[in-house]
Amino acid sequence: LGSLIISKKTLSQPRSSVEAKISITVNESKNTPIDSALVQIYSKDLLIGSGFTDKKGKCTIASIVSRTVTVKVSKPKYLPSEIGDIKTVPRKTVSLNFLLTLDNKKKGIRLVPVK
């Protein structure tokens, strides 16, 4: 008896042809760039990308498979911010601007218990 070999090839697009980028700029209320802000990208409740802003308040997250996402930005002593329902497009960059405000309740004041 002979043997029969069946080969199944899957044709798919290279990842780079379906990936999108998100470019984020984060400033303080006085248009001062915020360094080291945490940028997180979520698809539903799943974290799919993250990074930190540079000295110019900029962060680019690449290799995002095209989908609808939510971008969250946070930094200690600032109120967090998010933008949802962002639709990414293959081979395109979505640019977002965030304006963070100091959290008056967290200005670095250390509470010391009174004895």
N, CA, C and O atoms as a GROMACS GRO file, in nm:
protein
  460
    1LEU      N    1   0.084  -0.117   0.000
    1LEU     CA    2   0.000   0.000   0.000
    1LEU      C    3   0.088   0.124   0.000
    1LEU      O    4   0.196   0.126   0.061
    2GLY      N    5   0.043   0.226  -0.068
    2GLY     CA    6   0.116   0.353  -0.071
    2GLY      C    7   0.060   0.448   0.034
    2GLY      O    8  -0.042   0.420   0.096
    3SER      N    9   0.126   0.558   0.051
    3SER     CA   10   0.078   0.657   0.147
    3SER      C   11   0.037   0.783   0.074
    3SER      O   12   0.093   0.815  -0.031
    4LEU      N   13  -0.056   0.851   0.125
    4LEU     CA   14  -0.106   0.975   0.066
    4LEU      C   15  -0.068   1.090   0.158
    4LEU      O   16  -0.103   1.089   0.276
    5ILE      N   17   0.003   1.186   0.106
    5ILE     CA   18   0.044   1.302   0.184
    5ILE      C   19  -0.033   1.422   0.133
    5ILE      O   20  -0.030   1.454   0.014
    6ILE      N   21  -0.102   1.486   0.222
    6ILE     CA   22  -0.178   1.606   0.187
    6ILE      C   23  -0.110   1.725   0.254
    6ILE      O   24  -0.086   1.725   0.375
    7SER      N   25  -0.079   1.823   0.175
    7SER     CA   26  -0.014   1.943   0.229
    7SER      C   27  -0.115   2.056   0.226
    7SER      O   28  -0.178   2.083   0.124
    8LYS      N   29  -0.129   2.122   0.338
    8LYS     CA   30  -0.222   2.234   0.346
    8LYS      C   31  -0.141   2.359   0.374
    8LYS      O   32  -0.075   2.371   0.477
    9LYS      N   33  -0.146   2.452   0.281
    9LYS     CA   34  -0.076   2.577   0.299
    9LYS      C   35  -0.176   2.685   0.337
    9LYS      O   36  -0.284   2.694   0.279
   10THR      N   37  -0.140   2.764   0.433
   10THR     CA   38  -0.224   2.875   0.474
   10THR      C   39  -0.162   3.002   0.421
   10THR      O   40  -0.048   3.035   0.452
   11LEU      N   41  -0.237   3.072   0.342
   11LEU     CA   42  -0.189   3.198   0.288
   11LEU      C   43  -0.243   3.310   0.375
   11LEU      O   44  -0.364   3.323   0.394
   12SER      N   45  -0.155   3.388   0.426
   12SER     CA   46  -0.199   3.500   0.509
   12SER      C   47  -0.115   3.622   0.476
   12SER      O   48  -0.005   3.611   0.422
   13GLN      N   49  -0.168   3.736   0.510
   13GLN     CA   50  -0.094   3.859   0.487
   13GLN      C   51   0.018   3.870   0.588
   13GLN      O   52   0.003   3.827   0.702
   14PRO      N   53   0.132   3.928   0.547
   14PRO     CA   54   0.236   3.952   0.646
   14PRO      C   55   0.183   4.045   0.754
   14PRO      O   56   0.099   4.131   0.727
   15ARG      N   57   0.231   4.027   0.878
   15ARG     CA   58   0.182   4.109   0.989
   15ARG      C   59   0.192   4.257   0.960
   15ARG      O   60   0.102   4.333   0.995
   16SER      N   61   0.300   4.300   0.897
   16SER     CA   62   0.319   4.444   0.874
   16SER      C   63   0.210   4.504   0.786
   16SER      O   64   0.188   4.625   0.790
   17SER      N   65   0.143   4.422   0.706
   17SER     CA   66   0.040   4.476   0.619
   17SER      C   67  -0.094   4.497   0.691
   17SER      O   68  -0.183   4.562   0.637
   18VAL      N   69  -0.109   4.442   0.811
   18VAL     CA   70  -0.234   4.459   0.885
   18VAL      C   71  -0.213   4.538   1.015
   18VAL      O   72  -0.310   4.564   1.086
   19GLU      N   73  -0.090   4.575   1.045
   19GLU     CA   74  -0.061   4.645   1.169
   19GLU      C   75  -0.082   4.795   1.156
   19GLU      O   76  -0.064   4.855   1.050
   20ALA      N   77  -0.120   4.853   1.267
   20ALA     CA   78  -0.141   4.998   1.274
   20ALA      C   79  -0.051   5.055   1.383
   20ALA      O   80   0.005   4.981   1.464
   21LYS      N   81  -0.039   5.188   1.385
   21LYS     CA   82   0.038   5.256   1.489
   21LYS      C   83  -0.052   5.360   1.555
   21LYS      O   84  -0.144   5.414   1.494
   22ILE      N   85  -0.024   5.385   1.682
   22ILE     CA   86  -0.092   5.493   1.753
   22ILE      C   87   0.017   5.584   1.810
   22ILE      O   88   0.104   5.540   1.884
   23SER      N   89   0.009   5.710   1.773
   23SER     CA   90   0.105   5.811   1.820
   23SER      C   91   0.034   5.901   1.920
   23SER      O   92  -0.069   5.961   1.890
   24ILE      N   93   0.091   5.911   2.040
   24ILE     CA   94   0.027   5.985   2.149
   24ILE      C   95   0.116   6.100   2.193
   24ILE      O   96   0.238   6.084   2.205
   25THR      N   97   0.056   6.215   2.216
   25THR     CA   98   0.125   6.329   2.274
   25THR      C   99   0.053   6.365   2.403
   25THR      O  100  -0.069   6.380   2.404
   26VAL      N  101   0.130   6.379   2.512
   26VAL     CA  102   0.072   6.409   2.642
   26VAL      C  103   0.132   6.539   2.695
   26VAL      O  104   0.254   6.552   2.708
   27ASN      N  105   0.045   6.635   2.725
   27ASN     CA  106   0.087   6.764   2.779
   27ASN      C  107   0.015   6.792   2.908
   27ASN      O  108  -0.090   6.736   2.937
   28GLU      N  109   0.075   6.884   2.986
   28GLU     CA  110   0.011   6.935   3.106
   28GLU      C  111  -0.082   7.047   3.061
   28GLU      O  112  -0.077   7.091   2.946
   29SER      N  113  -0.165   7.094   3.150
   29SER     CA  114  -0.263   7.196   3.115
   29SER      C  115  -0.199   7.323   3.057
   29SER      O  116  -0.267   7.400   2.990
   30LYS      N  117  -0.072   7.346   3.082
   30LYS     CA  118  -0.004   7.464   3.028
   30LYS      C  119   0.070   7.431   2.898
   30LYS      O  120   0.162   7.503   2.859
   31ASN      N  121   0.031   7.322   2.832
   31ASN     CA  122   0.096   7.273   2.710
   31ASN      C  123   0.243   7.238   2.730
   31ASN      O  124   0.323   7.246   2.637
   32THR      N  125   0.277   7.200   2.853
   32THR     CA  126   0.411   7.153   2.884
   32THR      C  127   0.412   7.001   2.866
   32THR      O  128   0.327   6.933   2.923
   33PRO      N  129   0.507   6.946   2.788
   33PRO     CA  130   0.512   6.800   2.769
   33PRO      C  131   0.529   6.727   2.902
   33PRO      O  132   0.601   6.773   2.990
   34ILE      N  133   0.464   6.612   2.914
   34ILE     CA  134   0.475   6.529   3.034
   34ILE      C  135   0.561   6.408   3.000
   34ILE      O  136   0.524   6.325   2.917
   35ASP      N  137   0.675   6.400   3.065
   35ASP     CA  138   0.770   6.290   3.048
   35ASP      C  139   0.728   6.171   3.136
   35ASP      O  140   0.676   6.190   3.246
   36SER      N  141   0.750   6.052   3.087
   36SER     CA  142   0.729   5.927   3.163
   36SER      C  143   0.584   5.900   3.200
   36SER      O  144   0.558   5.833   3.301
   37ALA      N  145   0.489   5.950   3.123
   37ALA     CA  146   0.348   5.912   3.145
   37ALA      C  147   0.328   5.771   3.089
   37ALA      O  148   0.382   5.737   2.984
   38LEU      N  149   0.252   5.691   3.157
   38LEU     CA  150   0.222   5.555   3.114
   38LEU      C  151   0.108   5.558   3.012
   38LEU      O  152   0.002   5.614   3.039
   39VAL      N  153   0.133   5.498   2.896
   39VAL     CA  154   0.032   5.489   2.790
   39VAL      C  155  -0.004   5.341   2.776
   39VAL      O  156   0.083   5.256   2.758
   40GLN      N  157  -0.134   5.311   2.784
   40GLN     CA  158  -0.180   5.173   2.772
   40GLN      C  159  -0.289   5.166   2.665
   40GLN      O  160  -0.378   5.251   2.658
   41ILE      N  161  -0.282   5.062   2.583
   41ILE     CA  162  -0.381   5.041   2.478
   41ILE      C  163  -0.455   4.911   2.507
   41ILE      O  164  -0.395   4.806   2.525
   42TYR      N  165  -0.588   4.922   2.511
   42TYR     CA  166  -0.674   4.809   2.542
   42TYR      C  167  -0.767   4.778   2.426
   42TYR      O  168  -0.818   4.867   2.359
   43SER      N  169  -0.787   4.648   2.404
   43SER     CA  170  -0.893   4.600   2.317
   43SER      C  171  -0.990   4.529   2.409
   43SER      O  172  -0.961   4.421   2.460
   44LYS      N  173  -1.106   4.590   2.428
   44LYS     CA  174  -1.200   4.546   2.531
   44LYS      C  175  -1.129   4.555   2.664
   44LYS      O  176  -1.085   4.665   2.701
   45ASP      N  177  -1.113   4.447   2.739
   45ASP     CA  178  -1.044   4.451   2.868
   45ASP      C  179  -0.902   4.396   2.860
   45ASP      O  180  -0.837   4.379   2.964
   46LEU      N  181  -0.854   4.368   2.740
   46LEU     CA  182  -0.722   4.308   2.721
   46LEU      C  183  -0.618   4.415   2.686
   46LEU      O  184  -0.633   4.487   2.588
   47LEU      N  185  -0.513   4.423   2.768
   47LEU     CA  186  -0.403   4.514   2.741
   47LEU      C  187  -0.324   4.460   2.622
   47LEU      O  188  -0.272   4.349   2.628
   48ILE      N  189  -0.316   4.539   2.512
   48ILE     CA  190  -0.247   4.490   2.392
   48ILE      C  191  -0.121   4.569   2.358
   48ILE      O  192  -0.048   4.532   2.266
   49GLY      N  193  -0.095   4.676   2.431
   49GLY     CA  194   0.026   4.753   2.407
   49GLY      C  195   0.044   4.858   2.514
   49GLY      O  196  -0.053   4.906   2.573
   50SER      N  197   0.171   4.894   2.540
   50SER     CA  198   0.197   4.998   2.638
   50SER      C  199   0.334   5.059   2.614
   50SER      O  200   0.417   5.004   2.543
   51GLY      N  201   0.354   5.176   2.674
   51GLY     CA  202   0.482   5.244   2.663
   51GLY      C  203   0.481   5.368   2.751
   51GLY      O  204   0.383   5.396   2.820
   52PHE      N  205   0.591   5.443   2.748
   52PHE     CA  206   0.604   5.565   2.826
   52PHE      C  207   0.637   5.681   2.733
   52PHE      O  208   0.704   5.664   2.632
   53THR      N  209   0.589   5.800   2.770
   53THR     CA  210   0.620   5.918   2.690
   53THR      C  211   0.765   5.959   2.713
   53THR      O  212   0.823   5.933   2.819
   54ASP      N  213   0.823   6.024   2.612
   54ASP     CA  214   0.960   6.074   2.622
   54ASP      C  215   0.960   6.218   2.674
   54ASP      O  216   0.855   6.267   2.717
   55LYS      N  217   1.074   6.285   2.670
   55LYS     CA  218   1.086   6.422   2.722
   55LYS      C  219   0.996   6.521   2.647
   55LYS      O  220   0.962   6.627   2.700
   56LYS      N  221   0.958   6.486   2.524
   56LYS     CA  222   0.870   6.573   2.446
   56LYS      C  223   0.723   6.536   2.465
   56LYS      O  224   0.635   6.592   2.400
   57GLY      N  225   0.697   6.442   2.557
   57GLY     CA  226   0.559   6.399   2.583
   57GLY      C  227   0.503   6.309   2.475
   57GLY      O  228   0.382   6.296   2.462
   58LYS      N  229   0.591   6.246   2.396
   58LYS     CA  230   0.546   6.164   2.284
   58LYS      C  231   0.573   6.016   2.307
   58LYS      O  232   0.671   5.977   2.370
   59CYS      N  233   0.483   5.934   2.253
   59CYS     CA  234   0.496   5.788   2.261
   59CYS      C  235   0.425   5.729   2.138
   59CYS      O  236   0.312   5.767   2.107
   60THR      N  237   0.492   5.637   2.070
   60THR     CA  238   0.429   5.568   1.957
   60THR      C  239   0.427   5.420   1.987
   60THR      O  240   0.530   5.360   2.020
   61ILE      N  241   0.310   5.361   1.975
   61ILE     CA  242   0.293   5.217   1.994
   61ILE      C  243   0.266   5.158   1.856
   61ILE      O  244   0.169   5.194   1.791
   62ALA      N  245   0.354   5.068   1.814
   62ALA     CA  246   0.340   5.005   1.683
   62ALA      C  247   0.292   4.862   1.700
   62ALA      O  248   0.270   4.815   1.811
   63SER      N  249   0.275   4.794   1.589
   63SER     CA  250   0.237   4.653   1.588
   63SER      C  251   0.100   4.628   1.649
   63SER      O  252   0.077   4.525   1.712
   64ILE      N  253   0.010   4.723   1.632
   64ILE     CA  254  -0.127   4.706   1.678
   64ILE      C  255  -0.207   4.646   1.564
   64ILE      O  256  -0.217   4.706   1.457
   65VAL      N  257  -0.263   4.528   1.585
   65VAL     CA  258  -0.348   4.468   1.482
   65VAL      C  259  -0.473   4.554   1.473
   65VAL      O  260  -0.530   4.592   1.575
   66SER      N  261  -0.514   4.584   1.352
   66SER     CA  262  -0.628   4.673   1.330
   66SER      C  263  -0.751   4.627   1.407
   66SER      O  264  -0.793   4.512   1.396
   67ARG      N  265  -0.807   4.720   1.484
   67ARG     CA  266  -0.926   4.693   1.565
   67ARG      C  267  -0.968   4.823   1.631
   67ARG      O  268  -0.906   4.927   1.610
   68THR      N  269  -1.073   4.817   1.710
   68THR     CA  270  -1.116   4.933   1.788
   68THR      C  271  -1.054   4.921   1.926
   68THR      O  272  -1.063   4.816   1.991
   69VAL      N  273  -0.991   5.031   1.972
   69VAL     CA  274  -0.918   5.026   2.098
   69VAL      C  275  -0.953   5.144   2.188
   69VAL      O  276  -1.017   5.240   2.145
   70THR      N  277  -0.909   5.134   2.313
   70THR     CA  278  -0.917   5.243   2.409
   70THR      C  279  -0.774   5.274   2.453
   70THR      O  280  -0.698   5.182   2.483
   71VAL      N  281  -0.739   5.402   2.457
   71VAL     CA  282  -0.606   5.443   2.502
   71VAL      C  283  -0.620   5.513   2.636
   71VAL      O  284  -0.700   5.606   2.651
   72LYS      N  285  -0.541   5.466   2.735
   72LYS     CA  286  -0.543   5.524   2.869
   72LYS      C  287  -0.405   5.582   2.899
   72LYS      O  288  -0.303   5.520   2.869
   73VAL      N  289  -0.404   5.701   2.959
   73VAL     CA  290  -0.278   5.767   2.996
   73VAL      C  291  -0.285   5.802   3.144
   73VAL      O  292  -0.386   5.853   3.193
   74SER      N  293  -0.175   5.775   3.214
   74SER     CA  294  -0.171   5.807   3.356
   74SER      C  295  -0.029   5.841   3.399
   74SER      O  296   0.069   5.801   3.337
   75LYS      N  297  -0.023   5.915   3.508
   75LYS     CA  298   0.105   5.948   3.572
   75LYS      C  299   0.072   5.990   3.714
   75LYS      O  300  -0.026   6.060   3.739
   76PRO      N  301   0.156   5.945   3.810
   76PRO     CA  302   0.131   5.986   3.948
   76PRO      C  303   0.118   6.138   3.960
   76PRO      O  304   0.189   6.212   3.892
   77LYS      N  305   0.029   6.182   4.047
   77LYS     CA  306  -0.001   6.322   4.076
   77LYS      C  307  -0.088   6.389   3.968
   77LYS      O  308  -0.118   6.508   3.979
   78TYR      N  309  -0.129   6.314   3.865
   78TYR     CA  310  -0.216   6.368   3.760
   78TYR      C  311  -0.344   6.284   3.755
   78TYR      O  312  -0.343   6.166   3.789
   79LEU      N  313  -0.451   6.347   3.713
   79LEU     CA  314  -0.576   6.273   3.690
   79LEU      C  315  -0.560   6.190   3.564
   79LEU      O  316  -0.513   6.242   3.462
   80PRO      N  317  -0.597   6.062   3.566
   80PRO     CA  318  -0.584   5.979   3.446
   80PRO      C  319  -0.683   6.024   3.338
   80PRO      O  320  -0.782   6.091   3.366
   81SER      N  321  -0.652   5.986   3.215
   81SER     CA  322  -0.738   6.023   3.103
   81SER      C  323  -0.746   5.905   3.006
   81SER      O  324  -0.654   5.824   2.998
   82GLU      N  325  -0.856   5.897   2.933
   82GLU     CA  326  -0.868   5.792   2.832
   82GLU      C  327  -0.955   5.838   2.716
   82GLU      O  328  -1.042   5.923   2.730
   83ILE      N  329  -0.927   5.780   2.602
   83ILE     CA  330  -1.007   5.802   2.481
   83ILE      C  331  -1.044   5.665   2.429
   83ILE      O  332  -0.957   5.580   2.407
   84GLY      N  333  -1.174   5.642   2.409
   84GLY     CA  334  -1.221   5.511   2.364
   84GLY      C  335  -1.273   5.515   2.221
   84GLY      O  336  -1.282   5.621   2.158
   85ASP      N  337  -1.308   5.398   2.171
   85ASP     CA  338  -1.364   5.380   2.037
   85ASP      C  339  -1.274   5.435   1.927
   85ASP      O  340  -1.321   5.498   1.833
   86ILE      N  341  -1.144   5.411   1.940
   86ILE     CA  342  -1.049   5.454   1.838
   86ILE      C  343  -1.034   5.339   1.739
   86ILE      O  344  -0.998   5.228   1.776
   87LYS      N  345  -1.061   5.367   1.615
   87LYS     CA  346  -1.052   5.264   1.512
   87LYS      C  347  -0.916   5.275   1.443
   87LYS      O  348  -0.885   5.377   1.380
   88THR      N  349  -0.836   5.170   1.455
   88THR     CA  350  -0.707   5.168   1.389
   88THR      C  351  -0.723   5.110   1.249
   88THR      O  352  -0.813   5.030   1.223
   89VAL      N  353  -0.635   5.152   1.159
   89VAL     CA  354  -0.643   5.113   1.019
   89VAL      C  355  -0.507   5.056   0.978
   89VAL      O  356  -0.404   5.112   1.014
   90PRO      N  357  -0.506   4.946   0.902
   90PRO     CA  358  -0.378   4.887   0.861
   90PRO      C  359  -0.288   4.990   0.792
   90PRO      O  360  -0.332   5.069   0.709
   91ARG      N  361  -0.159   4.985   0.828
   91ARG     CA  362  -0.055   5.069   0.768
   91ARG      C  363  -0.077   5.219   0.788
   91ARG      O  364  -0.019   5.300   0.716
   92LYS      N  365  -0.158   5.256   0.885
   92LYS     CA  366  -0.184   5.398   0.914
   92LYS      C  367  -0.149   5.428   1.059
   92LYS      O  368  -0.145   5.338   1.143
   93THR      N  369  -0.123   5.555   1.087
   93THR     CA  370  -0.095   5.599   1.224
   93THR      C  371  -0.208   5.689   1.271
   93THR      O  372  -0.243   5.786   1.204
   94VAL      N  373  -0.265   5.656   1.385
   94VAL     CA  374  -0.367   5.739   1.449
   94VAL      C  375  -0.294   5.828   1.549
   94VAL      O  376  -0.218   5.778   1.632
   95SER      N  377  -0.316   5.959   1.542
   95SER     CA  378  -0.252   6.053   1.634
   95SER      C  379  -0.353   6.102   1.737
   95SER      O  380  -0.464   6.142   1.703
   96LEU      N  381  -0.313   6.098   1.864
   96LEU     CA  382  -0.400   6.141   1.974
   96LEU      C  383  -0.326   6.239   2.062
   96LEU      O  384  -0.205   6.226   2.084
   97ASN      N  385  -0.398   6.338   2.113
   97ASN     CA  386  -0.342   6.435   2.206
   97ASN      C  387  -0.416   6.426   2.339
   97ASN      O  388  -0.539   6.429   2.343
   98PHE      N  389  -0.340   6.415   2.447
   98PHE     CA  390  -0.397   6.411   2.580
   98PHE      C  391  -0.350   6.533   2.658
   98PHE      O  392  -0.236   6.577   2.645
   99LEU      N  393  -0.439   6.586   2.740
   99LEU     CA  394  -0.408   6.698   2.827
   99LEU      C  395  -0.436   6.652   2.970
   99LEU      O  396  -0.552   6.637   3.009
  100LEU      N  397  -0.330   6.631   3.047
  100LEU     CA  398  -0.348   6.584   3.185
  100LEU      C  399  -0.348   6.703   3.281
  100LEU      O  400  -0.279   6.802   3.260
  101THR      N  401  -0.428   6.690   3.385
  101THR     CA  402  -0.442   6.794   3.487
  101THR      C  403  -0.389   6.742   3.619
  101THR      O  404  -0.412   6.627   3.656
  102LEU      N  405  -0.317   6.827   3.691
  102LEU     CA  406  -0.270   6.788   3.824
  102LEU      C  407  -0.389   6.753   3.912
  102LEU      O  408  -0.492   6.821   3.909
  103ASP      N  409  -0.373   6.648   3.989
  103ASP     CA  410  -0.475   6.607   4.084
  103ASP      C  411  -0.449   6.683   4.214
  103ASP      O  412  -0.352   6.655   4.284
  104ASN      N  413  -0.534   6.778   4.245
  104ASN     CA  414  -0.514   6.862   4.364
  104ASN      C  415  -0.510   6.782   4.494
  104ASN      O  416  -0.455   6.828   4.594
  105LYS      N  417  -0.567   6.663   4.491
  105LYS     CA  418  -0.566   6.580   4.611
  105LYS      C  419  -0.435   6.503   4.626
  105LYS      O  420  -0.410   6.445   4.732
  106LYS      N  421  -0.352   6.502   4.521
  106LYS     CA  422  -0.228   6.424   4.524
  106LYS      C  423  -0.108   6.510   4.486
  106LYS      O  424  -0.028   6.470   4.401
  107LYS      N  425  -0.094   6.624   4.546
  107LYS     CA  426   0.015   6.712   4.512
  107LYS      C  427   0.144   6.677   4.586
  107LYS      O  428   0.233   6.761   4.599
  108GLY      N  429   0.154   6.556   4.632
  108GLY     CA  430   0.274   6.515   4.699
  108GLY      C  431   0.274   6.546   4.847
  108GLY      O  432   0.377   6.535   4.913
  109ILE      N  433   0.161   6.585   4.900
  109ILE     CA  434   0.150   6.613   5.043
  109ILE      C  435   0.147   6.480   5.117
  109ILE      O  436   0.064   6.393   5.087
  110ARG      N  437   0.234   6.465   5.210
  110ARG     CA  438   0.239   6.342   5.287
  110ARG      C  439   0.167   6.361   5.418
  110ARG      O  440   0.201   6.449   5.497
  111LEU      N  441   0.068   6.279   5.441
  111LEU     CA  442  -0.007   6.288   5.566
  111LEU      C  443   0.064   6.205   5.673
  111LEU      O  444   0.097   6.089   5.652
  112VAL      N  445   0.086   6.267   5.786
  112VAL     CA  446   0.152   6.200   5.896
  112VAL      C  447   0.050   6.186   6.010
  112VAL      O  448  -0.009   6.285   6.053
  113PRO      N  449   0.031   6.063   6.059
  113PRO     CA  450  -0.066   6.046   6.167
  113PRO      C  451  -0.023   6.120   6.292
  113PRO      O  452   0.096   6.125   6.326
  114VAL      N  453  -0.120   6.178   6.359
  114VAL     CA  454  -0.094   6.250   6.484
  114VAL      C  455  -0.107   6.152   6.600
  114VAL      O  456  -0.203   6.075   6.608
  115LYS      N  457  -0.008   6.155   6.690
  115LYS     CA  458  -0.009   6.062   6.804
  115LYS      C  459  -0.077   6.123   6.923
  115LYS      O  460  -0.088   6.060   7.028
   0.00000   0.00000   0.00000
